[in-house]
Amino acid sequence: MTMPRNSTLDAALDEARRDYTARNPASLAQHEAARASLPGGNTRSVLYYDPFPLAFVRGEGATLWDVDGHAYTDFLGEFTAGIAGHSHPAIRAAVSRAMEGGISLGGHNTLESRFADAVRARFPSMRLLRFTNSGTEANLLALSTAVAATGRRKVMAFRHGYHGAVFMFSPGANINAPFDFVIGAYNDVEATAALLAAHGADLAAVILEPMLGGGGCIPARPDFLALLRAETARHGIVLIFDEVMTSRLAPGGLQSILGVTPDLTTLGKYVGGGMSFGAFGGRPDLMARFDPSQPGALPHAGTFNNNVLTMSAGLAALTEVYTPQAASALNAMGEDLRARLNAVATRHGVAMQFTGIGSMLAVHMTREPLHRPEDAARSNKQAADLFFLDLQKAGFWIARRGMMALSLPLTAADADGLVAAVEEFAVSRGRLFD
Protein backbone atom coordinates (compact mmCIF):
# COMPACT_ATOMS: atom_id res chain seq x y z
CA MET A 1 0.00 0.00 0.00
CA THR A 2 1.52 3.33 -1.11
CA MET A 3 0.55 6.46 0.79
CA PRO A 4 -0.50 9.46 -1.34
CA ARG A 5 1.97 12.34 -1.41
CA ASN A 6 1.25 15.33 0.81
CA SER A 7 2.71 18.53 -0.61
CA THR A 8 2.64 20.38 2.72
CA LEU A 9 4.37 17.51 4.44
CA ASP A 10 6.84 17.25 1.54
CA ALA A 11 7.70 20.92 1.97
CA ALA A 12 8.30 20.48 5.70
CA LEU A 13 10.48 17.44 5.02
CA ASP A 14 12.51 19.29 2.38
CA GLU A 15 13.10 22.13 4.82
CA ALA A 16 14.17 19.67 7.55
CA ARG A 17 16.66 18.05 5.16
CA ARG A 18 18.13 21.42 4.19
CA ASP A 19 18.50 22.32 7.85
CA TYR A 20 20.10 18.92 8.55
CA THR A 21 22.63 19.47 5.76
CA ALA A 22 23.51 22.93 7.03
CA ARG A 23 24.03 21.67 10.59
CA ASN A 24 26.25 18.71 9.64
CA PRO A 25 28.98 19.78 7.18
CA ALA A 26 31.64 17.52 8.68
CA SER A 27 29.38 14.44 8.44
CA LEU A 28 28.69 15.34 4.81
CA ALA A 29 32.43 15.64 4.12
CA GLN A 30 33.07 12.31 5.84
CA HIS A 31 30.35 10.66 3.74
CA GLU A 32 31.73 12.07 0.49
CA ALA A 33 35.26 10.91 1.36
CA ALA A 34 34.02 7.41 2.21
CA ARG A 35 32.45 7.07 -1.23
CA ALA A 36 35.93 6.72 -2.73
CA SER A 37 36.39 3.25 -1.21
CA LEU A 38 32.93 2.13 -0.07
CA PRO A 39 29.91 1.82 -2.40
CA GLY A 40 27.74 4.77 -1.49
CA GLY A 41 30.13 5.47 1.37
CA ASN A 42 28.53 2.58 3.20
CA THR A 43 29.41 -0.86 4.58
CA ARG A 44 26.24 -1.43 6.64
CA SER A 45 23.04 -0.71 4.74
CA VAL A 46 20.75 0.05 7.69
CA LEU A 47 22.90 3.04 8.67
CA TYR A 48 22.34 4.95 5.42
CA TYR A 49 19.59 7.55 5.06
CA ASP A 50 18.88 10.55 2.89
CA PRO A 51 20.46 13.06 2.48
CA PHE A 52 23.53 11.48 4.16
CA PRO A 53 24.22 9.71 7.46
CA LEU A 54 25.83 11.17 10.55
CA ALA A 55 29.38 10.10 11.41
CA PHE A 56 30.02 9.49 15.10
CA VAL A 57 33.35 9.91 16.83
CA ARG A 58 32.63 8.97 20.43
CA GLY A 59 30.15 7.36 22.79
CA GLU A 60 29.97 7.37 26.56
CA GLY A 61 27.16 5.96 28.67
CA ALA A 62 23.99 6.76 26.72
CA THR A 63 25.46 9.74 24.85
CA LEU A 64 26.89 9.91 21.33
CA TRP A 65 28.91 12.71 19.71
CA ASP A 66 29.18 13.27 15.95
CA VAL A 67 32.01 14.84 13.95
CA ASP A 68 30.23 18.20 13.99
CA GLY A 69 30.27 18.26 17.79
CA HIS A 70 26.58 17.55 18.38
CA ALA A 71 25.60 15.34 21.31
CA TYR A 72 22.70 12.87 21.18
CA THR A 73 20.93 10.84 23.83
CA ASP A 74 21.13 7.33 22.42
CA PHE A 75 17.73 5.63 22.30
CA LEU A 76 18.84 3.13 19.65
CA GLY A 77 21.41 1.20 21.67
CA GLU A 78 23.16 -0.15 18.54
CA PHE A 79 19.95 -1.85 17.39
CA THR A 80 19.80 -3.80 20.73
CA ALA A 81 23.52 -4.75 20.78
CA GLY A 82 24.55 -1.86 23.03
CA ILE A 83 22.47 -2.71 26.07
CA ALA A 84 25.29 -1.80 28.46
CA GLY A 85 25.89 1.60 26.88
CA HIS A 86 29.11 2.77 25.29
CA SER A 87 31.59 2.57 28.13
CA HIS A 88 30.44 0.26 30.90
CA PRO A 89 33.36 -0.14 33.35
CA ALA A 90 32.76 -3.87 33.96
CA ILE A 91 32.93 -4.67 30.25
CA ARG A 92 35.93 -2.40 29.66
CA ALA A 93 37.72 -4.11 32.54
CA ALA A 94 36.82 -7.57 31.21
CA VAL A 95 38.22 -6.77 27.77
CA SER A 96 41.38 -5.30 29.28
CA ARG A 97 41.95 -8.40 31.42
CA ALA A 98 41.53 -10.63 28.38
CA MET A 99 43.96 -8.59 26.30
CA GLU A 100 46.62 -8.81 28.98
CA GLY A 101 46.72 -12.56 28.46
CA GLY A 102 46.96 -12.45 24.66
CA ILE A 103 44.33 -11.73 22.04
CA SER A 104 44.23 -14.94 19.97
CA LEU A 105 45.46 -18.08 21.75
CA GLY A 106 44.72 -20.72 19.11
CA GLY A 107 43.32 -23.25 21.58
CA HIS A 108 40.72 -23.78 24.29
CA ASN A 109 40.70 -21.21 27.08
CA THR A 110 39.29 -21.13 30.58
CA LEU A 111 36.60 -18.55 29.78
CA GLU A 112 34.52 -20.34 27.15
CA SER A 113 33.01 -23.01 29.42
CA ARG A 114 32.26 -20.47 32.15
CA PHE A 115 30.52 -18.23 29.64
CA ALA A 116 28.59 -21.19 28.22
CA ASP A 117 27.43 -22.11 31.72
CA ALA A 118 26.21 -18.55 32.25
CA VAL A 119 24.31 -18.56 28.95
CA ARG A 120 22.69 -21.91 29.70
CA ALA A 121 21.69 -20.71 33.19
CA ARG A 122 19.90 -17.69 31.70
CA PHE A 123 18.30 -19.51 28.76
CA PRO A 124 17.45 -23.03 30.00
CA SER A 125 16.16 -24.32 26.65
CA MET A 126 19.76 -24.02 25.37
CA ARG A 127 20.85 -27.19 27.11
CA LEU A 128 23.89 -27.45 24.84
CA LEU A 129 25.22 -24.55 22.78
CA ARG A 130 28.00 -23.36 20.53
CA PHE A 131 29.42 -19.91 19.96
CA THR A 132 29.71 -18.04 16.66
CA ASN A 133 30.84 -14.58 15.61
CA SER A 134 27.45 -13.08 14.79
CA GLY A 135 23.72 -13.65 14.92
CA THR A 136 23.82 -14.27 11.18
CA GLU A 137 26.23 -17.16 11.70
CA ALA A 138 24.15 -18.49 14.58
CA ASN A 139 21.05 -18.64 12.39
CA LEU A 140 22.98 -20.17 9.49
CA LEU A 141 24.28 -22.92 11.78
CA ALA A 142 20.90 -23.49 13.42
CA LEU A 143 19.22 -23.96 10.04
CA SER A 144 22.03 -26.19 8.83
CA THR A 145 21.68 -28.28 11.97
CA ALA A 146 17.99 -28.76 11.27
CA VAL A 147 18.69 -29.78 7.67
CA ALA A 148 21.35 -32.27 8.78
CA ALA A 149 19.16 -33.71 11.54
CA THR A 150 15.99 -34.12 9.49
CA GLY A 151 17.40 -34.87 6.05
CA ARG A 152 14.93 -32.33 4.63
CA ARG A 153 15.78 -29.25 2.59
CA LYS A 154 12.94 -26.74 3.00
CA VAL A 155 12.83 -23.98 5.61
CA MET A 156 9.84 -21.83 6.56
CA ALA A 157 10.50 -18.17 7.35
CA PHE A 158 8.14 -15.21 7.51
CA ARG A 159 7.77 -12.02 5.50
CA HIS A 160 9.35 -9.02 7.18
CA GLY A 161 11.50 -11.26 9.35
CA TYR A 162 15.20 -10.50 9.73
CA HIS A 163 17.68 -13.19 10.70
CA GLY A 164 20.96 -11.60 9.68
CA ALA A 165 22.86 -10.38 6.66
CA VAL A 166 21.77 -13.24 4.37
CA PHE A 167 18.33 -13.90 5.85
CA MET A 168 16.17 -10.87 5.07
CA PHE A 169 12.56 -11.40 4.09
CA SER A 170 11.26 -7.89 3.50
CA PRO A 171 10.14 -6.75 0.04
CA GLY A 172 12.95 -5.79 -2.28
CA ALA A 173 16.20 -7.26 -3.51
CA ASN A 174 17.86 -9.68 -1.09
CA ILE A 175 20.97 -11.86 -1.22
CA ASN A 176 19.66 -14.63 0.98
CA ALA A 177 21.49 -17.88 1.63
CA PRO A 178 20.32 -20.57 -0.82
CA PHE A 179 17.97 -22.54 1.40
CA ASP A 180 14.70 -23.69 -0.16
CA PHE A 181 12.49 -21.17 1.62
CA VAL A 182 8.75 -21.32 2.13
CA ILE A 183 7.62 -17.80 3.04
CA GLY A 184 4.72 -17.37 5.45
CA ALA A 185 2.72 -14.42 6.77
CA TYR A 186 3.66 -13.48 10.34
CA ASN A 187 0.76 -13.75 12.82
CA ASP A 188 -1.59 -15.15 10.15
CA VAL A 189 -2.77 -18.34 11.83
CA GLU A 190 -4.98 -19.60 9.01
CA ALA A 191 -2.42 -19.07 6.24
CA THR A 192 0.38 -20.56 8.34
CA ALA A 193 -1.68 -23.65 9.14
CA ALA A 194 -2.31 -24.15 5.42
CA LEU A 195 1.41 -23.84 4.61
CA LEU A 196 2.34 -26.32 7.33
CA ALA A 197 -0.26 -28.75 6.06
CA ALA A 198 1.07 -28.44 2.51
CA HIS A 199 4.81 -28.56 3.28
CA GLY A 200 5.08 -30.17 6.72
CA ALA A 201 6.62 -33.41 5.52
CA ASP A 202 9.35 -31.52 3.64
CA LEU A 203 10.25 -28.84 6.18
CA ALA A 204 13.48 -29.11 8.14
CA ALA A 205 12.86 -25.98 10.22
CA VAL A 206 10.60 -23.06 10.97
CA ILE A 207 12.49 -19.94 12.03
CA LEU A 208 10.99 -16.76 13.45
CA GLU A 209 11.52 -13.92 15.88
CA PRO A 210 8.99 -14.19 18.74
CA MET A 211 8.65 -10.43 18.26
CA LEU A 212 9.70 -8.89 14.97
CA GLY A 213 12.67 -6.58 15.50
CA GLY A 214 13.51 -4.85 12.24
CA GLY A 215 9.99 -5.63 11.06
CA GLY A 216 8.48 -3.04 13.39
CA CYS A 217 8.51 -4.48 16.93
CA ILE A 218 5.31 -6.43 16.37
CA PRO A 219 4.85 -9.24 18.93
CA ALA A 220 3.85 -12.73 17.86
CA ARG A 221 0.27 -13.65 18.77
CA PRO A 222 -0.09 -16.45 21.33
CA ASP A 223 -2.32 -18.53 19.03
CA PHE A 224 0.22 -18.13 16.21
CA LEU A 225 3.04 -19.42 18.42
CA ALA A 226 0.88 -22.24 19.80
CA LEU A 227 0.09 -23.38 16.26
CA LEU A 228 3.76 -23.37 15.30
CA ARG A 229 4.81 -25.33 18.37
CA ALA A 230 2.09 -27.96 17.95
CA GLU A 231 2.49 -28.44 14.21
CA THR A 232 6.29 -28.48 14.14
CA ALA A 233 6.27 -31.15 16.85
CA ARG A 234 3.68 -33.18 14.94
CA HIS A 235 5.64 -33.05 11.67
CA GLY A 236 9.11 -33.49 13.17
CA ILE A 237 10.14 -29.95 12.18
CA VAL A 238 12.81 -28.09 14.17
CA LEU A 239 11.33 -24.89 15.63
CA ILE A 240 13.96 -22.14 15.87
CA PHE A 241 13.46 -18.94 17.82
CA ASP A 242 15.75 -16.15 16.68
CA GLU A 243 16.22 -14.30 19.97
CA VAL A 244 19.24 -12.32 18.84
CA MET A 245 17.26 -9.19 19.72
CA THR A 246 14.34 -10.38 21.82
CA SER A 247 16.27 -12.35 24.44
CA ARG A 248 16.78 -8.99 26.21
CA LEU A 249 13.03 -8.69 26.89
CA ALA A 250 12.99 -10.92 29.97
CA PRO A 251 15.67 -12.44 32.22
CA GLY A 252 15.24 -15.78 30.44
CA GLY A 253 14.54 -14.43 26.97
CA LEU A 254 11.16 -13.65 25.46
CA GLN A 255 10.41 -17.37 25.23
CA SER A 256 10.44 -17.57 29.02
CA ILE A 257 7.32 -15.41 29.28
CA LEU A 258 5.54 -16.78 26.21
CA GLY A 259 5.16 -20.34 27.47
CA VAL A 260 6.58 -21.77 24.23
CA THR A 261 9.90 -23.63 24.18
CA PRO A 262 11.67 -23.87 20.82
CA ASP A 263 13.97 -26.71 19.76
CA LEU A 264 16.83 -24.31 18.99
CA THR A 265 17.48 -20.71 20.04
CA THR A 266 19.88 -18.20 18.54
CA LEU A 267 21.48 -15.31 20.39
CA GLY A 268 23.78 -12.44 19.52
CA LYS A 269 24.62 -8.83 20.06
CA TYR A 270 24.31 -7.76 23.68
CA VAL A 271 24.94 -11.27 25.15
CA GLY A 272 28.57 -10.92 24.09
CA GLY A 273 28.91 -7.61 25.88
CA GLY A 274 28.55 -5.67 22.65
CA MET A 275 31.43 -7.55 20.98
CA SER A 276 31.10 -9.62 17.79
CA PHE A 277 29.10 -12.58 19.05
CA GLY A 278 26.46 -15.18 18.30
CA ALA A 279 25.33 -18.48 19.77
CA PHE A 280 22.98 -21.29 18.87
CA GLY A 281 21.79 -24.07 21.10
CA GLY A 282 18.91 -26.18 22.29
CA ARG A 283 17.90 -29.82 22.38
CA PRO A 284 20.80 -32.12 23.31
CA ASP A 285 20.01 -34.60 20.54
CA LEU A 286 20.45 -31.83 17.96
CA MET A 287 23.48 -30.13 19.49
CA ALA A 288 25.31 -33.38 20.29
CA ARG A 289 25.84 -33.77 16.56
CA PHE A 290 28.67 -31.24 16.95
CA ASP A 291 30.56 -33.34 19.53
CA PRO A 292 33.94 -33.80 17.78
CA SER A 293 34.76 -36.84 19.92
CA GLN A 294 32.00 -38.80 18.18
CA PRO A 295 32.27 -40.41 14.74
CA GLY A 296 30.55 -38.49 11.96
CA ALA A 297 30.28 -35.27 13.99
CA LEU A 298 29.18 -32.14 12.18
CA PRO A 299 32.06 -29.69 11.66
CA HIS A 300 31.83 -26.15 12.96
CA ALA A 301 34.87 -23.98 12.34
CA GLY A 302 35.52 -20.39 13.32
CA THR A 303 38.82 -18.89 14.44
CA PHE A 304 37.10 -16.44 16.75
CA ASN A 305 34.22 -18.59 18.02
CA ASN A 306 35.88 -18.69 21.44
CA ASN A 307 37.97 -15.51 21.22
CA VAL A 308 38.99 -14.33 24.66
CA LEU A 309 37.75 -10.76 24.19
CA THR A 310 34.15 -11.82 23.58
CA MET A 311 34.24 -14.64 26.12
CA SER A 312 35.43 -12.26 28.83
CA ALA A 313 33.09 -9.41 27.86
CA GLY A 314 30.11 -11.74 27.54
CA LEU A 315 30.70 -13.36 30.90
CA ALA A 316 30.81 -9.93 32.53
CA ALA A 317 27.73 -8.78 30.61
CA LEU A 318 25.54 -11.67 31.78
CA THR A 319 26.79 -12.00 35.34
CA GLU A 320 27.68 -8.42 36.33
CA VAL A 321 25.86 -6.04 34.00
CA TYR A 322 22.61 -7.36 32.46
CA THR A 323 21.62 -9.41 35.46
CA PRO A 324 18.06 -10.74 35.81
CA GLN A 325 17.30 -7.79 38.08
CA ALA A 326 18.69 -5.31 35.55
CA ALA A 327 16.69 -6.96 32.76
CA SER A 328 13.46 -6.66 34.72
CA ALA A 329 14.12 -3.00 35.56
CA LEU A 330 15.06 -1.98 32.00
CA ASN A 331 12.03 -3.67 30.49
CA ALA A 332 9.74 -2.08 33.06
CA MET A 333 11.21 1.28 32.04
CA GLY A 334 10.43 0.44 28.42
CA GLU A 335 6.83 -0.50 29.18
CA ASP A 336 6.33 2.81 30.99
CA LEU A 337 7.97 4.82 28.22
CA ARG A 338 5.90 3.22 25.47
CA ALA A 339 2.69 3.88 27.41
CA ARG A 340 3.65 7.54 27.89
CA LEU A 341 4.51 7.98 24.20
CA ASN A 342 1.21 6.44 23.11
CA ALA A 343 -0.59 8.69 25.58
CA VAL A 344 1.03 11.71 23.88
CA ALA A 345 -0.25 10.58 20.48
CA THR A 346 -3.73 9.97 21.85
CA ARG A 347 -3.88 13.26 23.76
CA HIS A 348 -3.04 15.26 20.65
CA GLY A 349 -5.01 13.13 18.20
CA VAL A 350 -1.95 12.39 16.08
CA ALA A 351 -1.75 9.45 13.64
CA MET A 352 1.19 7.94 15.49
CA GLN A 353 1.64 4.87 17.70
CA PHE A 354 4.41 2.94 19.40
CA THR A 355 4.58 -0.86 19.37
CA GLY A 356 6.85 -3.33 21.12
CA ILE A 357 7.54 -5.17 24.33
CA GLY A 358 9.68 -3.94 27.20
CA SER A 359 12.89 -2.24 26.14
CA MET A 360 12.27 -2.55 22.38
CA LEU A 361 9.81 -0.23 20.64
CA ALA A 362 9.06 1.27 17.25
CA VAL A 363 7.04 4.22 16.01
CA HIS A 364 4.44 3.93 13.24
CA MET A 365 2.69 6.92 11.70
CA THR A 366 -0.83 5.48 11.56
CA ARG A 367 -3.88 5.12 13.77
CA GLU A 368 -4.80 1.71 12.36
CA PRO A 369 -4.27 -1.42 14.49
CA LEU A 370 -0.92 -3.15 13.92
CA HIS A 371 -1.28 -6.90 14.28
CA ARG A 372 0.88 -7.98 11.33
CA PRO A 373 3.88 -6.39 9.62
CA GLU A 374 1.78 -5.80 6.52
CA ASP A 375 -0.33 -3.43 8.63
CA ALA A 376 2.72 -1.20 9.02
CA ALA A 377 2.44 -0.37 5.32
CA ARG A 378 -0.25 2.08 6.43
CA SER A 379 2.44 4.13 8.13
CA ASN A 380 3.10 7.51 6.55
CA LYS A 381 6.73 7.38 5.36
CA GLN A 382 7.02 11.14 4.90
CA ALA A 383 5.91 11.70 8.49
CA ALA A 384 8.31 9.01 9.73
CA ASP A 385 11.22 10.70 7.94
CA LEU A 386 10.27 14.04 9.44
CA PHE A 387 9.99 12.47 12.91
CA PHE A 388 13.48 11.01 12.58
CA LEU A 389 15.02 14.34 11.54
CA ASP A 390 13.12 16.37 14.15
CA LEU A 391 14.17 14.03 16.96
CA GLN A 392 17.74 14.17 15.75
CA LYS A 393 17.69 17.98 15.78
CA ALA A 394 16.32 17.81 19.33
CA GLY A 395 19.28 15.62 20.33
CA PHE A 396 17.83 12.10 20.29
CA TRP A 397 19.25 9.22 18.28
CA ILE A 398 16.87 6.51 17.00
CA ALA A 399 16.84 4.31 13.90
CA ARG A 400 15.78 5.88 10.64
CA ARG A 401 13.03 3.20 10.45
CA GLY A 402 11.69 4.31 13.84
CA MET A 403 13.10 1.54 16.01
CA MET A 404 14.35 2.20 19.54
CA ALA A 405 16.14 -0.04 22.04
CA LEU A 406 16.80 1.14 25.57
CA SER A 407 20.15 0.75 27.27
CA LEU A 408 21.07 0.59 30.94
CA PRO A 409 22.67 4.08 31.23
CA LEU A 410 19.43 5.83 30.21
CA THR A 411 17.82 7.73 33.06
CA ALA A 412 14.32 8.83 33.98
CA ALA A 413 15.34 12.34 32.89
CA ASP A 414 16.36 10.96 29.48
CA ALA A 415 12.95 9.34 29.13
CA ASP A 416 11.24 12.58 30.15
CA GLY A 417 13.27 14.41 27.50
CA LEU A 418 12.21 12.00 24.78
CA VAL A 419 8.55 12.25 25.77
CA ALA A 420 8.82 16.04 25.64
CA ALA A 421 10.43 15.94 22.18
CA VAL A 422 7.73 13.61 20.87
CA GLU A 423 5.07 15.90 22.32
CA GLU A 424 6.67 18.87 20.56
CA PHE A 425 6.57 16.91 17.30
CA ALA A 426 2.92 16.00 17.86
CA VAL A 427 1.99 19.64 18.50
CA SER A 428 4.06 21.23 15.74
CA ARG A 429 3.83 18.56 13.03
CA GLY A 430 0.76 16.45 13.78
CA ARG A 431 -1.60 18.44 11.60
CA LEU A 432 0.66 17.90 8.58
CA PHE A 433 -0.16 14.21 8.29
CA ASP A 434 -3.58 13.81 9.91
N, C-alpha and C positions, 0 to 999 in steps of 0.2 A: 504494500500500500504506500503510495507516494503522496506526501502532503502537498497541497497547493502552495505556491509561492505567496509570500506576504511582502508587498513592496515596502511598507513601513518598517517591518521587522528586518528586511534586507538592508534598508538604509541604516538602521541602528547597528546592525552587525558589521557593515562596511566601516562605519565610524569607529567601532570598537577595534577592528583590525588595524586601522590607520593609527589609532592611539597606541595600540600594542607595539606596532613597528617603531613608532617614535620613541617609546620608552625603553626599547631593548636593542640598541644598535650593536652592542658587543655580541649578543646572542646571534644576531643576524650575520655579523662578520664571521663568527665561529661556524655557523651553518654553511655559509658560502665557501669557506676554506675546506670544510670537511667534504664537500662535493667533489673535490679533486681526486680523492681516493675511495670514497664510499658512495655507492649509487644513491643519489638523492641526499647525500650527506648523512646516511642512516645505516645502522647495522642492527636495528631492533624496531620493527615496523610500528608497534603500538605507540612508540614515543613520538612519532611524527604527527604534526597537525599544521594546518594552514593558519597564518602565512609562513611560519617557520617555528621550530621548537625552541624552547629555552635551553640554555646550557648551564648546568650547575657546576659550582666549584667546591662546595663544602656543605656538609650536613652535621648537625649536632643536636642530640635529643630529638625533638619533633620540629626542628627548624632547618630550612634549606636556604642557601644563598646562591644566586645566579651570578654570571660574569658581569652583569651591569650593577651589582651591588644590592639588588632587591632581596629582601627576606620574605620567606613564605612559611606559614604554619602548614606542616605536612599532614594532610588528611588522606593521602594515598598509601603511605607506608609500603612503597615499592611493590604495589599490586599484591599485598599481603605478605611479601617476603620480609619486610622490615618491621616486624612486630615489636622488636626491642628498641626501635629507634636507631639513630645513626652513630651512636657512640657509647653504647652501654658498657660500663666499666667491667662487668663480669665477663662479657664476651671479648672485649679487648685484652683483658688479662689472660683469658684462656688461649687466645691466638698467640699472644706473646710467649706464653709458657711452651706451647707446641713448637714454635719457631726456634726456641733455644735448644731444642733437642734435635733439630734437623728437619728440613721441610719434606723431603721425599725419601723414605727409608727403604723402599723396595722389599718389604716383607710385612708380616703381621706385626701389629703393635698392641700395646696394652689398653688402648683407648676404645678400640672398635667393639669389643665384647661388652664393655661397660655401657657404651652408648646404645648398643642394641638392646641390652637389658632395660635401659631407661625408656626406649621407644616401646618395647613390648609391654612394659608396665603401664604406660599411658594409653596404649591402643591394644587392648587384649585380644582382638580378633587376629592380630598379626603375631601368631604364635611362633612362626619362624619368619625371618626377613633377611633381605640383602640390600646393601647400599648401592646407590648409583650417583651420578654427578648432576642429575637434573630430574625434574618431574617428567619431562619428555621421555628420558631414558627409562624411568620407572614404569611409565605406561607402556612403552614399547616392550619391555621385558615381561610385564604382567600379561599382555596380550599374547606374546610369544609362548609364555608358559601355558596359557589356556589352549593354544593351538597344539602344542606338543602333548599335553595331557589328554586331550579329547580326540586328537586325530582329525579334527574338523578344520575347515578353512575360513568360514564366514564369521564376521564380528558385527554385532549390532551396536551402533552409536546413535546419538540423537542430534537433530538439527540445532544449531546454535550452541552446541557443546564445544568446549575447548580442553584438549588434553595434551597440549604441548605444541612445539614448533611444527611437527608433521602430523598433527591430529586436530585439524580445525574444521568445523562442520557448519560454519556460517556461509551465507550466500556469497558468491564471488569465487575468484581463482584461488585454489589451494594446491599445495604440493604435498599431499598426504602420503604417508607410508602405504605401500601397495598391499594392504589387507583387502579381502573381499568384503566390503562394508555393506550392511543393510542399514539404511538411515530411517530412524523413527522420529515421531513427533513427541517432544518432551511434554509430560503431564497429560497426554492424550491416552486415556486408559483403553478406550475402545479400539483405536487404531493400533496401539501397541499389542493388545491381545491378538488382533488379527495377524500382525507380523510374526509374532511368536508361534502362532498356530501354523503359519505357512512355512516358516524357516526353522522351527525349533530343532528338528533332527539334524540340521546342518550347521547350527551355530556353536562355535567354540566358546564365545564370551559375549556378555553384554556389559558395556562400560558406560558409566554416567557419573556426573557430579551430583551428589544429593542436594545441592543447591547450585544452580548455574552461577559461575563467577563472572567471566567475561560476557556471558549471555544476558546480563542484566540483574544479577542477584535475585533470581526467581526460585523460591524453594520448591522442591519436589513435593507433590501431593501424597499424603499417606496411602491412599488407595492405589496410586501409581506405583509406589515402592512395594506395596504388599503384592501386587500383581507380578512385578518383576521377580521378587524373591520366590514366590510360589511356583511360577512357571519355569524359571531357570532351574530350580531344584528338580522339578518334574521331568525336564528334558535333559538333565545332565549338563547344563550350560554353566560356565564359570561366571559368577556375578562379581564385577569389579567396581568398587567405589573409588573414584578419583577424588581423594581428599587432600590434594596438594594445597588447595586454598581452604577448604571448609573444615579441615581438622582443627583449626583455631577456634571454632565456634562453640566448643564445649571442652572440658578437661580431657575427655576421652574421644574427641572427634565428634562430628555431627552425627555419625552413626550411633553413638552412645545414647543420644536422646531421641532417636527416631524409632528405636525398637526393631531395626532391621540389621542383620549381620551379613556382610558380604563374604564371598569366598576369598577374595584378594582385595587389599587396600593399597593405594599408592599415596605417598607423601612427598613433600618437597619444601622448598623455600624456607619459611621461618624455622622449621624443625632443625635445620642445620645451622641455626644461629645467624642466618642471613648470608651464609657462604653458599657456594655451588653445592647443591645437595639434592638427592632424591632417595626414595626407598620404596620397595614393594615387598609385600608379605601377606601371610594369611594361613590357610589350611596347611597343616604339616604334610599331608600326602602330596600336595602340589609343590610346596617349597623344598621338600626333601629331594626332589629331582635334581637340585643343584648341589647335593652333597658330593664333593669330588672324591671322597673315599669309596664311593659306590661305583660299580661297573655301569657304564652307559650314562653317567651323569651329564646333565645339560651344562654346557660351558657358559661362563659369564665373566668376561674380561672387563678390565677398566683400571688403568694405572692409578687413578685417583679415587676409586671407590672407597678406599679406607684411608684417604689422606689425613694426616694428623691435624691439619688446620681445621677441617670440617668436623672431624671426630671430637676434638677438644671444644670447639665452639658450640657444637650441637649438644654435647653433654651438659655444658654450662647453661645453654638456653632452656633445656627441658627441666633441669633439676634446680637451677638457681634463679632463672629469670621468668620464663613463662610457666610458672608452677600452676597446679590446679586452681589455687586461690586467685592467682593473677588472671587466669583465663576467665574465671567466673566474674571477676570485677570488671574486666575490660568488656566482656560481652554484655554485662548489665549496663555499662556506660553507653554502648552502642544501641541497645534497645531504647534507652531514654532519649538519646539524641535523635534517633529516627522518628520517635513519637513527637518530639518537639518540632522537627522539620515538617512533618506532615500536618501538624497543627497550624503552622505558619501558612502553608498552602491553603488549608481549609479556611482559616480566618480571613484571608484576603481574596478568596474565591479564584485562585490561580490554577490553571491547568498544569499542575505539577504534583508529582508524588514520589515518595522514596520507598523502595522495596529492600528486602534483605532479612537477615537474621543476625542478631548480636552485632559483632564488630565489623561486619561487611554490609555495605549498603550501596544503592545506586539510585540516581535521580532519573525520572522519566517525565517528559513534558506532555502529559495527557491526564485527563480525568478518568478515562475508561479503566475498568478492572484489568489487572495484569496477572493472569493465571498461567499463561504460556508465553514463551519468548516471541512467538508470532504477534502477540498482543502489543509488544513493545514497538512494533512498526507504526503504531498510532502516534508515537512520540514525535513532537515537532523538532526536527533536526536544527532548524535555524535558531529556535529558542534555546536548545541545548548548547549550541556553539556560543551563543551570547552569554549564557549562564557560566560556561567555562571561562570565558575571557573576563567577565565581570568579577567572578570570584578571584581570579588570578590578580587582577588589578587591586582588589581589596586585601591581597596578601594571603590567599589560601590556595594550596596546591591539591588538585584532584585529578583524576584521569580525564582526558578529553572526552571519553565516552560516558562520563558521569559516575564512574565507580569510585567508591571510597573504602578505605580499610584503616581502621584505627590502630594506633600503636600505643605502647605502654607509657611513653613520656607525655602524651597529651593530657592536658589538665581540664578541670571544669571551666576555667576561664577560656581556654581554647574552644571548647564546645560552645560556650556562650557567644564567643566572637563569630563562630561559623553561623549560628542561628541568627545573629544580628545581620550578618552579610546576606544571608538568604532572604531575610525579611526585607532588607533594602532592595534586593532584586525583585521580590514580589511586588513591592509598592511601586518601584520606578519602571519596571519592565512588564509587569503582568498583563497590562492592557494591550500590549503589542501582539500577544499571541492567544488571546482569549478565544 
